[in-house]
Amino acid sequence: MRGPWIPVNLSAEKFKRDRVPLIGMGIAVVLLVVMLGVDTRLIVRERGAARHDREALVRLDAQLRTLDGDYNRLAAELRRPASTVVIDRSAFLNLLLQRKGISWTRLFSDLESVFPAAVRLVAVRPYLTADNQVQLDMIVGSATPEPVIQLIQKLEGSRAFGATSVLSSQPPSQNEPLYRYRVSVSYAQKL
């Protein structure tokens, strides 16, 4: 039979329970290695995409240099005195043709078809927009605001006119007994 058991520690240091922390550190090391692999893969992929972007940028720079050269060559051609005279004359003739292209007779006929009897046309100024469309800037007057509202509805419902906006209004005064409205409307007359 054996005697009582006596624990004996023959080591120079006390016994430590290091197994759980070592397992935890091992798991952390494995996770860090996996994350390092994922990050490395992402870096390699991004480096490849950046290389493609740099190549595309080099191609676009070459195209831009070619276009700049073409632009400079054409600009130099247009700056020559002979070209400048032709361009100025062409612009002047185009402006005259556009101004003469609006038929005032047709304009007033179209306005007469939509104007209520109670509304007076005080002023009208046609002009061309940037996209070569005719726009009318009109000042109209009436004794009350209701006929002007009818006019706006008729303008927007007409085939000859389009989008209408009231830019400003003035109530009657001692010198002017009418309500005055500045109206802008698109006009479908072709040049």
C-alpha positions as CSV (number, residue, x, y, z in Angstrom):
1,M,0.0,0.0,0.0
2,R,1.1,3.4,-0.6
3,G,1.5,6.2,1.8
4,P,0.0,9.6,1.6
5,W,0.7,11.6,-1.5
6,I,3.0,14.6,-1.1
7,P,3.3,17.1,-3.9
8,V,6.9,17.8,-4.7
9,N,7.9,20.6,-7.1
10,L,11.5,20.1,-8.1
11,S,11.7,23.1,-10.4
12,A,13.3,26.4,-9.5
13,E,10.0,28.3,-10.3
14,K,6.5,27.7,-9.2
15,F,4.1,25.8,-11.6
16,K,2.2,28.1,-14.0
17,R,-0.9,27.4,-16.0
18,D,0.2,28.7,-19.4
19,R,-1.8,26.5,-21.7
20,V,-4.9,28.7,-22.1
21,P,-3.0,31.9,-22.9
22,L,-0.8,30.0,-25.3
23,I,-3.8,28.6,-27.2
24,G,-5.3,32.1,-27.3
25,M,-2.1,33.5,-28.7
26,G,-1.9,30.7,-31.3
27,I,-5.4,31.5,-32.5
28,A,-4.5,35.2,-32.7
29,V,-1.4,34.4,-34.7
30,V,-3.4,32.3,-37.1
31,L,-6.0,35.1,-37.5
32,L,-3.3,37.7,-38.1
33,V,-1.6,35.5,-40.7
34,V,-5.0,35.1,-42.5
35,M,-5.6,38.9,-42.4
36,L,-2.1,39.4,-43.7
37,G,-2.9,37.1,-46.7
38,V,-6.1,39.0,-47.4
39,D,-4.4,42.4,-47.2
40,T,-1.6,41.2,-49.4
41,R,-4.1,39.9,-52.0
42,L,-5.9,43.3,-51.9
43,I,-2.7,45.2,-52.3
44,V,-1.7,43.1,-55.3
45,R,-5.1,43.6,-56.9
46,E,-5.0,47.4,-56.3
47,R,-1.5,47.6,-57.7
48,G,-2.7,45.9,-60.9
49,A,-5.7,48.3,-61.2
50,A,-3.4,51.3,-60.6
51,R,-1.1,50.0,-63.4
52,H,-4.1,49.8,-65.8
53,D,-5.1,53.3,-64.8
54,R,-1.6,54.6,-65.4
55,E,-1.5,53.0,-68.9
56,A,-4.9,54.6,-69.7
57,L,-3.7,57.9,-68.4
58,V,-0.6,57.7,-70.7
59,R,-2.9,56.9,-73.7
60,L,-5.2,59.8,-72.8
61,D,-2.3,62.2,-72.4
62,A,-1.0,61.2,-75.9
63,Q,-4.5,61.8,-77.3
64,L,-4.7,65.2,-75.5
65,R,-1.3,66.2,-77.0
66,T,-2.5,65.3,-80.4
67,L,-5.7,67.3,-80.0
68,D,-3.8,70.2,-78.6
69,G,-1.5,70.2,-81.7
70,D,-4.6,70.1,-84.0
71,Y,-6.2,72.9,-82.0
72,N,-3.1,75.1,-82.2
73,R,-2.7,74.5,-85.9
74,L,-6.4,75.4,-86.6
75,A,-6.3,78.4,-84.3
76,A,-3.2,79.7,-86.1
77,E,-5.1,79.2,-89.4
78,L,-8.1,81.1,-88.1
79,R,-5.9,84.0,-86.8
80,R,-4.5,84.7,-90.2
81,P,-5.8,88.0,-91.5
82,A,-7.6,86.5,-94.5
83,S,-9.5,84.0,-92.3
84,T,-10.4,86.7,-89.7
85,V,-12.0,88.8,-92.4
86,V,-14.1,85.9,-93.7
87,I,-15.1,84.8,-90.2
88,D,-16.2,88.3,-89.2
89,R,-18.2,88.8,-92.4
90,S,-19.8,85.4,-92.0
91,A,-20.8,86.1,-88.4
92,F,-22.2,89.5,-89.5
93,L,-24.3,88.0,-92.4
94,N,-25.6,85.2,-90.1
95,L,-26.7,87.8,-87.6
96,L,-28.5,89.8,-90.2
97,L,-30.2,86.7,-91.6
98,Q,-31.3,85.6,-88.2
99,R,-32.8,89.1,-87.4
100,K,-34.6,89.2,-90.7
101,G,-35.7,85.6,-90.3
102,I,-38.5,86.5,-87.9
103,S,-41.6,87.5,-89.7
104,W,-43.2,90.4,-87.8
105,T,-46.5,89.9,-89.7
106,R,-46.7,86.3,-88.7
107,L,-45.6,87.2,-85.1
108,F,-48.4,89.8,-84.6
109,S,-50.9,87.5,-86.3
110,D,-50.0,84.7,-83.9
111,L,-50.2,87.1,-80.9
112,E,-53.5,88.4,-82.0
113,S,-55.0,84.9,-82.0
114,V,-54.2,84.4,-78.3
115,F,-54.5,87.8,-76.8
116,P,-57.7,88.5,-74.9
117,A,-59.4,91.8,-75.8
118,A,-58.7,93.2,-72.3
119,V,-54.9,92.9,-72.6
120,R,-52.7,95.4,-74.4
121,L,-49.3,94.6,-75.9
122,V,-47.0,97.4,-74.7
123,A,-43.7,96.1,-76.0
124,V,-42.3,93.0,-77.6
125,R,-38.7,92.1,-78.3
126,P,-37.8,88.8,-80.0
127,Y,-34.3,87.3,-79.5
128,L,-32.5,84.1,-80.1
129,T,-31.5,81.7,-77.4
130,A,-28.2,79.8,-77.3
131,D,-29.8,76.8,-79.0
132,N,-31.2,79.1,-81.8
133,Q,-34.8,79.2,-80.6
134,V,-36.9,82.3,-80.7
135,Q,-37.9,83.7,-77.4
136,L,-40.2,86.7,-76.9
137,D,-39.8,89.3,-74.2
138,M,-43.1,91.1,-73.9
139,I,-44.6,93.8,-71.7
140,V,-48.4,93.5,-71.4
141,G,-50.9,95.6,-69.6
142,S,-54.5,95.2,-68.4
143,A,-57.0,96.9,-66.1
144,T,-57.1,93.8,-63.9
145,P,-54.7,90.8,-63.4
146,E,-57.3,88.1,-64.6
147,P,-57.0,88.8,-68.4
148,V,-53.2,88.4,-68.1
149,I,-53.7,85.0,-66.5
150,Q,-56.0,84.1,-69.4
151,L,-53.3,85.2,-71.8
152,I,-50.6,83.1,-70.1
153,Q,-53.0,80.0,-70.3
154,K,-53.6,80.7,-74.0
155,L,-50.0,81.1,-74.7
156,E,-49.0,77.8,-73.1
157,G,-51.9,76.0,-74.8
158,S,-51.1,77.4,-78.3
159,R,-49.1,75.5,-80.9
160,A,-47.2,78.7,-81.9
161,F,-46.0,79.5,-78.3
162,G,-44.6,77.4,-75.5
163,A,-43.4,77.7,-71.9
164,T,-44.3,81.1,-70.4
165,S,-43.0,82.8,-67.4
166,V,-43.9,86.1,-65.7
167,L,-40.6,87.9,-65.0
168,S,-42.0,91.0,-63.2
169,S,-45.2,92.9,-62.5
170,Q,-46.1,96.5,-61.6
171,P,-49.4,97.7,-60.1
172,P,-51.2,100.7,-61.5
173,S,-49.8,104.1,-60.7
174,Q,-50.8,107.7,-61.2
175,N,-49.0,107.8,-64.6
176,E,-49.9,104.3,-65.7
177,P,-53.5,103.1,-65.0
178,L,-52.7,99.5,-66.1
179,Y,-51.2,96.5,-64.3
180,R,-48.0,95.8,-66.2
181,Y,-46.4,92.4,-66.6
182,R,-43.1,91.4,-68.2
183,V,-43.6,88.0,-69.8
184,S,-41.2,85.7,-71.5
185,V,-42.5,83.1,-73.9
186,S,-40.9,80.7,-76.3
187,Y,-42.1,81.1,-79.9
188,A,-42.2,78.3,-82.4
189,Q,-41.5,80.3,-85.5
190,K,-38.7,78.7,-87.5
191,L,-35.9,80.8,-88.8
